[in-house]
Amino acid sequence: MSKVLIFNGSPRKKGNTVVLINEFTKALTESDVEFEIFNLNEMNIKPCQHCNWCVNNNALSCVQKDDMNDLYPKLLEAEKIVLASPVFWFNISAQLKLFIDRLYALQGEKEYAFTKKKFAYILVYGANDPESSGVFNAIGSLKDMIKYMNNEIVGTVHGTAHKIGDAAKNLKLLEEVYELGKKFVS
C-alpha cells in the first residue's frame, strides 16, 4: 500500500485541525501505515492562473515554479488522501482551496488523470450546530470535486471546536476521527 497523504488546510500550527489529524494518524500508526502530512499554510503554492499550459501540454504538472510541482507525482502515486480544514466563512480554508484549484493541472490528455483515489475529510468549525457553521457547504464543495475527478469518498468527520484546544476536549469528535482512520486503512 502506498503512503497516505494528509493535507492540512489550517493556518494554525497547534489548532483544532491539527489535534484531529493527530488522532486520525494514531489509527494509521497502529496499523503500520505510512503517512505524510503537508501543512499547506507553510508551502509556497501560487493560485492557478488558468493559462491551460498544463492541459495544452498534457504535462500533469504546472508551468508555475512552486511546491505544487513536488506534490503532483506524490498525488498521482497515492491511493489514499485526507483533506483536513477548519471551516472559515462557511467553507473550506483558503489554503485548502488554493491547493484544490491547482489540481486542475492533473487533467490528463483524454480524461482526468487524478482518479480512483480514496478520500477522507476532517472538518472542524466554531459554530455550535452544523447548519449554521457552513460545514455542509464545505462538504458539498469537496464532494463535487471528488465526483468530478472520479474518486471515492471513504468518510467524513466534522464537529465543533471553537477555541484552540476545544478539539482535544471533544471526546466524541476524537473518537469519530480515530474510527475514520481505522476505516480508512481497512
C-alpha positions as CSV (number, residue, x, y, z in Angstrom):
1,M,0.0,0.0,0.0
2,S,1.3,3.5,-0.8
3,K,1.5,6.0,1.9
4,V,-1.5,8.1,2.9
5,L,-1.2,11.8,2.1
6,I,-2.7,14.2,4.6
7,F,-3.2,17.8,3.6
8,N,-3.7,20.2,6.5
9,G,-5.6,23.4,5.4
10,S,-5.3,25.1,8.8
11,P,-3.1,28.2,9.3
12,R,-2.6,27.3,12.9
13,K,0.3,25.0,13.8
14,K,-1.4,23.8,17.0
15,G,-5.0,24.4,16.2
16,N,-8.0,22.1,16.4
17,T,-7.5,20.7,12.9
18,V,-4.0,19.5,13.9
19,V,-5.4,17.8,17.0
20,L,-7.9,15.9,14.8
21,I,-5.2,15.0,12.3
22,N,-3.0,13.6,15.1
23,E,-5.9,11.5,16.4
24,F,-6.5,10.2,12.8
25,T,-2.9,9.3,12.4
26,K,-2.9,7.3,15.6
27,A,-5.1,4.7,13.8
28,L,-2.6,4.7,10.9
29,T,0.4,4.2,13.2
30,E,-1.3,1.4,15.0
31,S,-1.9,-0.3,11.6
32,D,1.7,0.3,10.5
33,V,0.5,2.5,7.6
34,E,2.9,5.2,6.4
35,F,1.6,8.7,6.1
36,E,2.9,12.1,5.2
37,I,1.4,15.4,6.4
38,F,1.6,18.5,4.4
39,N,0.9,21.8,6.1
40,L,-0.4,23.9,3.2
41,N,0.0,27.2,5.0
42,E,3.7,26.7,5.2
43,M,4.1,25.8,1.5
44,N,4.7,28.0,-1.5
45,I,1.6,27.4,-3.6
46,K,0.5,30.1,-6.0
47,P,-3.0,30.5,-7.3
48,C,-4.0,28.8,-10.6
49,Q,-3.7,31.2,-13.5
50,H,-5.9,29.1,-15.7
51,C,-3.4,29.6,-18.5
52,N,-4.0,26.0,-19.6
53,W,-0.3,25.2,-20.1
54,C,-0.8,22.0,-18.1
55,V,-3.7,20.9,-20.3
56,N,-2.3,22.0,-23.6
57,N,1.0,20.2,-22.9
58,N,-0.6,17.1,-21.2
59,A,2.0,17.9,-18.5
60,L,0.4,16.6,-15.3
61,S,2.4,19.5,-13.8
62,C,2.3,23.3,-13.8
63,V,4.3,26.0,-15.5
64,Q,4.5,27.8,-12.2
65,K,7.6,27.1,-10.2
66,D,6.3,26.3,-6.7
67,D,5.7,23.5,-4.3
68,M,2.8,22.0,-6.2
69,N,5.2,20.5,-8.7
70,D,6.7,18.5,-6.0
71,L,3.3,17.3,-4.9
72,Y,1.9,16.2,-8.3
73,P,3.9,13.0,-8.6
74,K,3.0,12.1,-5.0
75,L,-0.7,12.7,-5.6
76,L,-0.7,10.6,-8.8
77,E,1.0,7.7,-7.0
78,A,-1.1,7.9,-3.8
79,E,-4.1,5.6,-3.3
80,K,-5.5,7.5,-0.2
81,I,-5.7,11.2,0.5
82,V,-7.0,13.1,3.5
83,L,-8.2,16.7,3.3
84,A,-8.4,18.5,6.7
85,S,-9.6,22.0,7.2
86,P,-11.2,24.4,9.5
87,V,-14.4,25.9,8.2
88,F,-13.8,29.6,7.6
89,W,-16.6,31.9,6.3
90,F,-18.9,28.9,5.6
91,N,-16.5,26.8,3.5
92,I,-13.0,25.2,3.5
93,S,-10.0,27.4,4.3
94,A,-8.3,29.4,1.6
95,Q,-5.2,27.3,2.0
96,L,-7.1,24.1,1.1
97,K,-9.0,25.8,-1.7
98,L,-5.8,27.1,-3.3
99,F,-4.3,23.5,-3.2
100,I,-7.5,22.1,-4.8
101,D,-7.6,24.7,-7.5
102,R,-4.1,23.6,-8.5
103,L,-5.3,20.0,-9.0
104,Y,-6.5,21.4,-12.4
105,A,-3.0,20.5,-13.7
106,L,-3.8,16.8,-13.4
107,Q,-6.4,16.9,-16.2
108,G,-4.6,14.3,-18.5
109,E,-4.9,14.0,-22.2
110,K,-8.3,12.4,-22.6
111,E,-9.7,12.3,-19.1
112,Y,-8.8,13.4,-15.6
113,A,-5.5,11.6,-14.6
114,F,-6.1,12.0,-10.9
115,T,-8.8,9.3,-10.5
116,K,-9.6,6.2,-8.5
117,K,-8.3,7.6,-5.2
118,K,-9.9,7.2,-1.8
119,F,-10.5,10.4,0.1
120,A,-11.4,11.2,3.7
121,Y,-12.3,14.6,5.1
122,I,-11.8,16.1,8.5
123,L,-13.6,19.4,9.1
124,V,-13.9,21.5,12.2
125,Y,-15.9,24.6,12.9
126,G,-16.7,27.1,15.6
127,A,-20.5,27.2,15.5
128,N,-22.5,25.0,17.9
129,D,-24.6,23.5,15.2
130,P,-23.6,22.3,11.7
131,E,-26.5,24.0,10.0
132,S,-25.1,27.5,10.8
133,S,-21.4,26.6,10.5
134,G,-21.1,26.3,6.8
135,V,-19.7,22.8,7.1
136,F,-22.3,21.5,4.6
137,N,-21.1,24.0,2.1
138,A,-17.5,22.6,2.6
139,I,-18.7,19.0,2.3
140,G,-20.6,19.9,-0.8
141,S,-17.6,21.5,-2.4
142,L,-15.4,18.6,-1.6
143,K,-18.0,16.0,-2.8
144,D,-18.4,17.8,-6.1
145,M,-14.6,17.8,-6.6
146,I,-14.3,14.1,-5.9
147,K,-17.2,13.2,-8.1
148,Y,-15.8,15.3,-11.0
149,M,-12.4,13.5,-10.7
150,N,-14.0,10.0,-10.4
151,N,-12.6,9.3,-6.9
152,E,-14.3,7.8,-3.9
153,I,-15.2,9.3,-0.5
154,V,-14.4,6.8,2.3
155,G,-15.7,9.0,5.1
156,T,-16.2,12.5,6.5
157,V,-15.9,13.6,10.1
158,H,-16.9,17.1,11.2
159,G,-17.5,18.7,14.5
160,T,-17.4,21.8,16.8
161,A,-14.2,23.1,18.3
162,H,-14.3,26.9,18.5
163,K,-11.3,27.9,20.6
164,I,-7.8,26.4,20.3
165,G,-7.8,23.3,22.5
166,D,-11.6,22.6,22.2
167,A,-11.0,19.6,19.8
168,A,-8.9,17.9,22.5
169,K,-11.9,18.1,24.9
170,N,-14.5,16.9,22.4
171,L,-14.2,13.2,23.1
172,K,-17.0,12.2,20.6
173,L,-15.2,14.1,17.8
174,L,-11.9,12.5,18.7
175,E,-13.4,9.0,18.7
176,E,-15.1,9.7,15.3
177,V,-11.9,10.8,13.7
178,Y,-9.9,7.9,15.2
179,E,-12.6,5.5,13.8
180,L,-12.4,7.2,10.4
181,G,-8.6,6.5,10.5
182,K,-9.2,2.8,11.2
183,K,-11.8,2.6,8.5
184,F,-9.5,4.4,6.0
185,V,-6.8,1.8,6.4
186,S,-9.0,-1.3,6.4
